[in-house]
């Protein structure tokens, strides 16, 4: 269904708004012109008083009744009058028991009274169309629902409160300031319109470009929190890789054993590890083998190692050998490497410092010869929980930025990224046309296209925005 269809329709929509599984509470939303009429037909207040739709923000206790006057469920009904609702339309929310059978029965009953099942995201789309929020805030709601890390949530709430839309609106207002002026000069050359200060004009375009470039850069930085850091755990068999995976995951995830080669497949899992979203691949142990199944696991692991952003390399203290060197040779300079030398609890305390010195020296020589410079070395015992706090410190040093969220603006969706890239492209063309002394009409065409993309980003209908602005600012035809 396209947006134009939704603008023309006055139908009423219904959907379950809570998770589609049994829970203590389930919420059903109804939005549209028939919302109050439908709830009047299916809801019976406990006190037998009629529902008052003249005032919104009312909650009623009672029962949902089917066509045979049988009780489907005991519920609370919340009334929201337009425009003071989430969608800007008349709305009803039914808080019922969260059994899916009950919720589906209520939805089917509502549909039989004239509503249709809402499309995905249609309640929020109606909120945008009814100017209850702009499109950046709509994406923020989606981000709040889908966030996997605290940083995602923090950015999403700031965008919901208008941080991103305020910055985009600043760009919009700058373009709207210049476009009508240029249009007036082009369309009404006989009028007494003041000339444009092109130095100020170009400076404004360059400032807009700088802001957009920064937002695009921030989008890439944010991807590690939104999409996760591709992470691989590698090492020879029986060095503690599966135990380490379980430590990251926080619970038993795979079978661990002292028998070499017991992890024969690549296990992937999204893990929120102290604020960082890691997409973890726990690979098969690397060793020479005649076992075909184990060999398949090794080959799969080799395929993903080169694509990983973060590599956890595990080995056992005093057991570094040519197999470790061969495994490390699969890495590249663009990866972040955290080397965990495990099982230090097996070394007597009086010999530990010497063992750490010898193993560090050996590893650094291997890494130097392989031209690997982006690494951290941690001596630990995963089983005994020794020095594991250093892992989070290492990840933080690799990936955490020192930028203040208050000073930055974040787009969070590929749709927003692509629109801003198009804006940047049109601004570059406009500047090029000016610098090459081409007709001003060519500058104007690219500015208009840039403005169109900015309005798309905000979810604003372009309509007569520029024309009205031009007529309000210049005395055309006086």
Helices and strands as residue ranges (DSSP letters): H 3-8, E 13-16, E 23-31, H 35-42, E 43-45, E 58-65, E 71-80, E 91-98, H 100-112, E 116-117, H 122-129, H 135-146, H 150-160, H 163-187, H 198-226, E 229-235, H 241-249, E 267-273, E 276-282, H 292-305, E 310-316, H 322-328, E 336-342, G 344-346, H 349-369, E 375-379, H 389-399, G 405-407, H 414-435, H 440-458, H 465-473
